[in-house]
């Protein structure tokens, strides 16, 4: 499976790569540039208001900080990732139809 994912990531399918097309299809305009943020003394950043609104990030939400040396950092709401994992486990526990 790892080899397939590496091939899929490097293979282009039009403007989007195959991972986007097959695994995480998107509808409409899903890519945004929210501007830049400055890292404070204690390593803190402020997530721009528009980004917080679009992704429904509220005070007290837990965000996971993911990193890839080649692609950079990503913030993901912990509850969204937890729901995704739950869906995977639910589908794995269902008998084959």
Buried (B, 14 or more C-beta within 10 A) or exposed (E): EEEEEEEBEEEEEEEEBBBBBEEEEEEEEEEEEEEEEEEEEEEEEEEBEEBBEEBEBEEEEEBEEEEEEEEEEEEBBEEBBEEEEEEEEEEEEEEEE
